[in-house]
Amino acid sequence: MSLVVTDTLEDERVEFTADGDVTLYVCGLTVSDDPHLGHARLWFHADVLHRWLEHVGYDVRHVENVTDVNEKITARVGERDGWTEERDVAEAFTATTFDAMRGLNLLRAEVYPRVTEHVPEIVDLVETLVEKGYAYESNGSVYFDVTAFEEYGKLSNQDVEELEAQGEPDERSEKRNPADFALWKADGVSETAAREHAKHDHGESTPSGETWASPWSEGRPGWHVECSAMSTTHLGDTLDIHMGGRDLVFPHHENEIAQSEAATGETFARHWLHVGLLAMDGEKMSSSIGNFWTVPDALEELGVNVVRTFYAGAAYRSEQALTEETISEAEERWERLSRTYDRAVAALDSVDAQAKAEDGEFREAVETARDDFASAMNDDLNLREATAALLDLTDAVNRHVDGAGDDTGAGDAYDYRALREAVEAFDDLAGDVLGLQFESTTDGDVDLAGELVDLILDVREAEREAGNYERADELRDALREVGVEIEDGADGASYRFE
């Protein structure tokens, strides 16, 4: 089965195709604040797409931009010591963004282009659009004429004549059409940014935005044209996949298509994938609203594996809710995967794993789990079903390990080959594709864990002998909560790690 994705431009599920290397462009973060879990949801799904494409044999050229020129950035100048200009703010939050990406175990992109590095390419692109009649100069600024591009509105399914005004209020007198958008803005930061800056107590500082020379004025690039220039510089005129948040469909991505295709005459992107928003307290997670959880704080409290398992709990194209229930589910799923992985590795490396032992049902279950995982991933990256396939594998591992030595047909020994295949499936699918990080607690860690359990069981037995049965039950229940199942028998208590 080939990979099928939901393409926003086609407004339907389509088969993904690519000739040679896959070029993937992801609309990155405007570095005006610390990254939060809403931003990281896009990162995660782009990362898993990257991983899956490589898993099935593609070479992926993944580029993700950093928007380090923006009015939101200039509004924070003077907020902290050392933030005397726009670049100071941008560099501070670029650093925290990269730290968050590494903490989330994301594959590195080929490059992370920044706007400030690509102003010459932006100016060249704007010049091309002016020369071809798709853009015009007005008072030193340059605007894209949406009526000149016949297919404008094809991504968001909007009619040009019904569009509302784009851009800042102070631009409207300069534009031919209210829906035209800025490619180049004369002078420094906008009046809106200055007003936003004034709302904060930044002392005597003023919003300082960097400007560059151009054929029209000393000024700044428009937001939309930046991505077109950066993506085509590093990946060529036509992208295989353009990915971003659903809130960017209009106007950002609509404008990217118009200016890119007007300039090159080529299809800008073959596939458009949009990731749904993350909701917290019933609203979109947003720095401006204040209902957000930063990536560093979430990683410190939950750990990278729970965060990634949480994101895998919903389709990329749908919205996802961050609640106590969804986090608890992610914690439970990760615990099952991690605990079973450790158990499989311990059994595989034990003397009871033998070359001639054979459990046909277990071997079939491992193969089925791989097939089900692949089918789910090719079905529009259905991560919830892919995770379910891995959880089915945990059940198969536990049945095999529990069954060795009883009358289930598994025999007195573990099936070495099947256990090795199971561990490799966890490593390949949960590790390499979903980006989860297993840290096996075999050898010394398992020995230590066993010694601690034995000690607790000795205490429990002493409590029982003293008639403190309630306390003994509390100890049993506490062990069960951390994945140690106690079985009382005629020869005393035994245990197993779940």
N, C-alpha and C positions, 0 to 999 in steps of 0.2 A: 504494500500500500504506500502510495506517495504522500508527501506532506500536503495537507489541505489547510488553508488559512482563511480567515474572514478578512476580506479586502474592503477597506472603507470606500475606495474609489468605485469599485464594481458593485458595492453594496450587497455582496453575497460571498459564499464560500467558493474559493477557487483553488486549483491545484498549483502549488508553488513550483516554478521552474527557474533554472539558472544555467547559463553556459559558463562553465569553468568556475572561477572563484566567485563566491557570493559577496556582494558589496552591501554592507549594512550601515545605514546612518541613523543615529539616535539623537533626537533633539535634547541636548543636555540642559544643565541647570544655569539659571541666572544667579550668579554668586553674590546675593545680597543678604544672605542669612545662613544659619547652619542648616544642613540638609535634614529633612524629616522623613518619616516612614512613607508619606505620600510620594515624595520624590523617589524613594528607594524602590517603590513598587514597579515603576517603569524600569529602573536599573535591573531588578531581579528578572523580569520577564524578557528583557533584551538579552540578558546573560544566559538564560536557559535556552532561548532560541539559538543564540550563538553556539552553545554547547551541543545542542541536539543536531544542528547542521553539521558540525564537525564530527559528531558521533556517526552520522550516516555517510560520511565521506567527503563533504565539501571542505574546501579551504575558505575561511571567512575573513574578510577584510572589514573590520568593525571600527567605525569612527564615531566619536561622540564629542560634541563641541562644548566649550565653556563660554558662556556669555558674560564677559567681564567689562562691558560698556553698557550701562543702563541707568535710567533715572532713579530706580530704586536703590542702586548702589551709591549714587551721588548724594541721595537724601541722608545717608548715614555718615557722611564725612564729618569728622569732629566728635563723633559719639564716643570714641575711645582714644586714649593717648596713642599718638603715632598715626592716627587716621587723618592726615592732613589733606589728602586728595583721593580721588576716585580709585586710583590704582592700589592704594594702601588697603582700602576696604576689600576690593576684589581679591587681592592676593591672600588676605587673611581667610576669607571664606572659600577660596579655591583650595587652600591647604586642608581645611576641615572636610571639604567634599572628597578630596582624594583619600584622606584617612578613613572616611566612612566607607568608601568603595572598597578599600582593602579589608576593612573589618567585616564586610559582608561577603567576602570570598568571591568577588566578581573577577572574571577573566579580564585581563587588561585589554583595552582597545588598542588598535594599531597606533593611533594618535588621538590626543585630546586638543584639537585646535582651539585657539582663543581668538576672539574678535580683534584684540589689539595687535595680533601677529599678522592679520590678513586684510588690513585696510587697503593696501595697493590692489589686491584682487577685487575687493568690494568696489573701489573706484572704477576699475576696468569694466566690471559688470554693469555698473550704472551708466558709464559712457556708451557701452554697446546698446543698452536699452534706449538711450536718448537718440543715438544715431539711427536706430531702426524704427523710431517713431512711436515707441511704446511708453516713453516717459518724457517729461518736460520740466524745464527749469522755471522757478518762480521765486523771486526775491532771494536768490542764492540757494534755495532748497530745490530738491528734485523729487517729483512725484510720479508714480506709475499710473497711467491712464487705464482704468479697469475696462473702459468701453472699447479699447483698442485690441484687447485679447478676447477673441470670440468665445472661448471656452471658460471664461472666468465664472466661477461658481460651481464647477463640475464636481468638486470633491465634497462640498457641503450642501449641494443641491439647492442653491439659491439663485434667484434671478437678479441680475445686476440692477435693474430698474427699481427693485424693492429693497435694496440694501440700505442700511443706515450709515451715517457718517463714520469714517474710521479716523483714528488719530486724535491728537490733542485739539481742544477747542480753538487755540490760537492759529491752527493751520488752515482753518476752513476758508478764510478770505483769500488764501493763496492758491486754492485748488480749483480745477475746472469742474470737478464732480465731487460731491461730499464723500463718496466711497473710495476715491483715489487714496493711495497710501504712500507714505514717505519712504524714499530710497536714500535721501541725503538731507540732513537738516543743518541749515546755516547756524552759525554761532555756537554757543555752549548749551548747557542743559536747559530744559524747557521751564516754563513758568510753573507748571504743575509740580515738577521736582523741587523747585525753590520753595513753593508753598508747603510741600510735604516736609522738607528740611526744617522749615520754620516752626513746625508743630513740636519739634523736639528741642530739648535744652542742650544745645551744642555749643554753648558759650558764644564767642565772637566769630566762630567759623562761618564760612559761606559754602554753599554747594559748589565744589570744584569738579568740573567734568573735562576730560581731555578732549582736545580738538585736533583735526588734521587738515592739511591743505588739500584742495581739490580744484578742478577746473571751474567750479561754480562758486565756492566760498570756503572759508575756514569753517569747518563744521564737524558733524558726527554722522556715522552711518545710521540708517534706519534699522529697526530690529529684524524685519523679515529678510532683507537682502543679505544679512550676515550669514544665515544658514545656507543660502544658495551658493554664496561664494566659497564658504568653507567646505561644503560637501563636494562640489564639483572640482575644487582644487585637489582634493585628496582621493576622490573616488571616481572622477570622470563625469561626463554629462548625464549619464543614465545610471541610476541606482537600482539594485535589485529589490531592496527593502528600505523603506523609510518608516521609522518607528517613532512614536511620541505619545504623550498623554492625550486623552480624548478632548480635553479642553483646548487643544491646539488646532483642531480641525479647521476652525475659522476664528480669527482671520489668518493665523500664522501659516498654516500649511497650504491653505488656498492661495495665499500670496506667494509662497515659495514656488508653487507650480506655475503660476502666471509669469513671474519674472524669469524663472529658469527656462521654461519652454519658449518664451518669447525671445530670449537671448540666443538659445542654441538651436531651436527648431527640432529638438529631440524630446522624446518622452523623459520626464524628469525622474520618475520612479515607477517601476513595474508593479510593485505591491506596496500598499499603505496599511500598516497595522497600528491600531490605536488602543492604548491600555486604559481601562476604566479607572475612575477615581477611587481613592481610599476615603471612607467616611469614618468620622469619629464624633461621638455625641450627636449623631444624626445629620452632620454637615460635612461637606468636603473638607478634608484636612488641609489647612492653609496657614502659612505664617502670618498673613495679614489679619485673619480672623482670630488667631491665637490658640486654636484647638489643634495642637500638633504635639508629636512625640519625636524628639530628635533621634537620629540614627545612633549616635554614641550612647545615649541614655537607654534606648531599647536594647542595644547589644549588651550593655552592662547588666541589665536586669534579666533578660531572657536568654542571651547567647545567640550566636549566629545561626545555629541549627534550628532553633525554635522559630526565629524570625523567618528563615527561608521556608520552613515547613508551613508556617502560617500563610505566606504568599502563595504557596502551592495549593492552598485550599479553595481557590476560586479561579474561574477562567480569566485570562488576561483582558478580554474584551468587556467584561462586566464590572460593575462596581463591587467593592469589597468593604465589609464593615469590620472595624477594629473594636472588638468587645471582649469582655472577660470570657465569654463562652467560646469565641473563636480562638482566643489565645490558649485557653485550656485545652481545646481540641488539638491544637498544634503541639502543645507540650506532651499530650498523651501519645500522639502519633510518633513524634520524635523519640520518646522514651521506648516505645515498642520496637522501633527500628534499631535504635542503639543497643538496647538490651539483647535483642536477638542476634544482632551482628556479633556482639561480644561472645554470646553463647556458641554461635556457629564456629567462630575462630578457635575458641577453647576446645570444642569437640574435634575440630579438624586437626589441631596440633597435639591431641592426646594420643596415648598408646592404643586407645580403643578404636581409632580410625584406621581401618584396614583395607588393603588393596582388593581383596576378594569379596568383601561385604557388598551387598547390592540390595537397594531398596527402590524397586521400579516405580512405585507410586511417588516417592520423593523426587526421583530424577525427572519424572514427567511434570511434577509441580514446578520445578525450577525452570524448565523449558517453557511451560505455560506462562509463568510470570514474566519472562522476557518477552514473549510474543504479545501478551496483553499490554505490557508497558509500551512497546513500540507502536501498537495500534492506537493507544490513547494519545501518545505524543503526535502521531501523524494526523490524528483527528483534531486539528486546530489547537494543538498543544494543550490537550485536556489533562492538566497536571493533577487534578483531583483523582481521576481514574488511574493515572500513572502511579500515583502514590498508593491507591488501593491495590494495585498489582503487587507492589512491594510489600504491603501488609499481608497479602495472601501468602507471599513467600515467607514471611515471619511465621505464619501459622504452620507452613509445611516444615520449616526448620525445627520448630518446637515439637511437632508430632514425631519427627524422626528421632530427635535426641531423646524424647520421653519414651519412645517405643523401643529403643534398642535394649534388648534383654528381656522383653515381655513376649507375649504370644501374638503380636501384631504381624509377624512375618519379617520384621526388620532384622532379626537375628541378634546375636550377642554383641555385635560390633557396629560401629558407625560406618556408613558408606563414605569412604574417603573421597571418592571422585564426585559424588553428589554434593558433599559439603564444600569441596573446593569450588565447584560450579556455583553454588549458592553464594559463597563469599565473593566470588568474582562478579556475580550479578549485582550484589549490593555495591561493590566498588565501582562498577561500570555505570550503573543506572542511578543509584542514589547519590553516589560520590561524584562521578565525572559529569553526569547530565544535570542532576538537580543541585549539585554543588554542596551537598552535605558533607560534613567532615567527621568521619568515624575515628575514634581513638580507642583502639581495642584495649581492654583491661585484662589481657591475658598475662601469663607468666607471673611476675612478682605482684602485680596489682590484684590478680585473682587470688593468689595465695594469701595476700593480706586480707582481702575481703572475706575469704573463707575462715581465716583465723578469728576475725572479728565476730562473724556469725556464730562460730563455735563458742566463743566467750559469752555472747548474749544467751545462747541456748543453755549454757551452764547456769547462768544467773536465773533464767526462766525455770529450769528444773529445781533449783534451790527454793524458788518462790512456791512452786507447786508442793514440794515436800513440806514446806512450812504452812501449807494450807492457804496461801495467798493466791487463790486461783484467778481473781480479778486482775491482779497485777501481772500474772503469767499470761493471761489473755491479751493484756495491753501490749506486752512485749512481742507476742506473736503477730498482733495486728500491725504494730510499728514496722516489723520486718517485712510484712506483706506489702505495705505502702511503698517501700523502696525496692520492690521486685524480688523478695526472697520468700518463696512458698515453703511453709513448714508442714511436715507430715508426721504425726505421732503414730508410732507403731509399738509392737511388743518389745522390740529391742531398743526403744528410745526414739527420740526425735531425729528426723532426717530433713534435709532441705535441698532445694534446687533454686538456681537463679532463673527468674522468668525472662 
